[in-house]
Structures are given as C-alpha cells and as structure tokens.
Amino acid sequence: MNFRLFRCLILILCLPHCAIADPVATLDAVDGTVHVTRSNGKRLLLAAGSTLDSGDVISTERDSYAKLRFVDGAEVALRPASRLAVDEYRFDQAKPTEDSAIVRLVKGGLRTVTGMIGKRGNQDAYRLQGGTATIGIRGTEFIARLCTEEQCQDHDESGAADDSAPPRRQSQTPPPGHELPLGPGLFTEVKSGSVIVRQEGRTLILRKGETGFAARNGFDLYRLNNTPNFLQQDAWMRSMRIDPAACRTR
C-alpha cells in the first residue's frame, strides 16, 4: 500500500478520537457588525448561531449589539462599541470543582445573567475583569460599564483606545453629598443577587439595587448614592431576556 495513502487512512481513523475543544458560547442574536478575534489572530465576522471558543475576543461596532449564551447557561448582552475577551472558560457538568470562567471587559459595557459557574463547586470560579477591578459573583444579574470619560458617552467609548494605558494616579473620590465619581472607571449595577468587587486589596459587596464604582486610577472603590443616568437610560441593557428585535432600540 502506498505509504502516503496509509498515513491518510490512519489520520481518518483517529479523527473521532482526537481531542477537539467544544465551543464555550453561542451567539443568540446579532444586530449590526460584530467581530471575533481568535487566539491565532484571525478576525471573523459573526452572525446569529456563530460560536465562541476560550481565548476569543468579541467586539461590537458602533450601533451594534450581540447576545451570547454560554454552555453553563450564562447570558451576556454586549452594548455598542464594546470588547469582551474570554480568557478562560471551563465547564463540565460532572466536574463542578473544575469550573472556571475568566472574562475581561476591555471596553464598553455588558449585562449578564450568570450561569452555573460560581453557583456550584468553587464560588470564586467566575471572574469578570474590568479596568483595575475584578467582579466576583454569588449567583446574580448585573450591568458592568467601563467608562473612559466621566459621563460615559457613546462617542467617547467608540473613539477611545482599549483600557490599557497607565491609569491616572490621583484620587477621584467625589466630594461629600455627590453621587457621581470624577473620572473614568468601572460602574457595576446589581439587578439581582450580589457581586463582590475587588480592587488593590479592597473589597466592596453590592446587592440588588446597588451601584458601585471602581476608579481607573486603582485607588477608589465605593458605593454610589444613585445609579448614573447613562445606566438608567440604556434601555436595551436593562431588559436581558428579550426578543432579539428589541435590541434595535437606538
């Protein structure tokens, strides 16, 4: 038998037994232009039904939206001009102690309903990194928004670079009686359950109806008196389990 043919036959027989990583998420809905950058650097246009793997980075363009469903049941809605990196995602129904979800909000904002990771086995298995802060969960639904400007305007976010520049090293704590911070950072609004925001050794627990702020300078972490208007007015982000057509709200 021809050696090359023999080698091809061996490869074909091995295919069913090869370790091929399963996708970690599926896009339930896409409105506008949404891309993924694979771990090998390849950039692809996404559509509803597309899948994501661990190591992928998903990006939404201006006026574009995406809704993802992860294998553990978690749902994520990405707002326009956002970028989310799935650094690690491991879920095996039979092995709860091996669960791990490490995702990174590079820019923009999201709303998420968490799945089984973090609700079983290791409570610290889920981590969302945003700027200088990390969000842990205790079974919850929350909004996260990484702002490059004080008022978190869409045109500021879409034109800004990724959150990789050195943060400004100065206090941004608002004066007494003021509910809004004085600079860029991560805003977290809890819709149900609770989250734990950690930054530079400090911890802030936020429960249903509460909003917190972690300044990009790495110094300031505190609870806000009121939820900022730019979170309250983001209508599509405030309704998670919705018909995909509702994502077209402008």
Order of alpha helices (4+ residues) and beta strands (2+ residues): alpha-beta-beta-beta-beta-beta-beta-beta-beta-beta-beta-beta-beta-alpha-beta-beta-beta-beta-beta-alpha
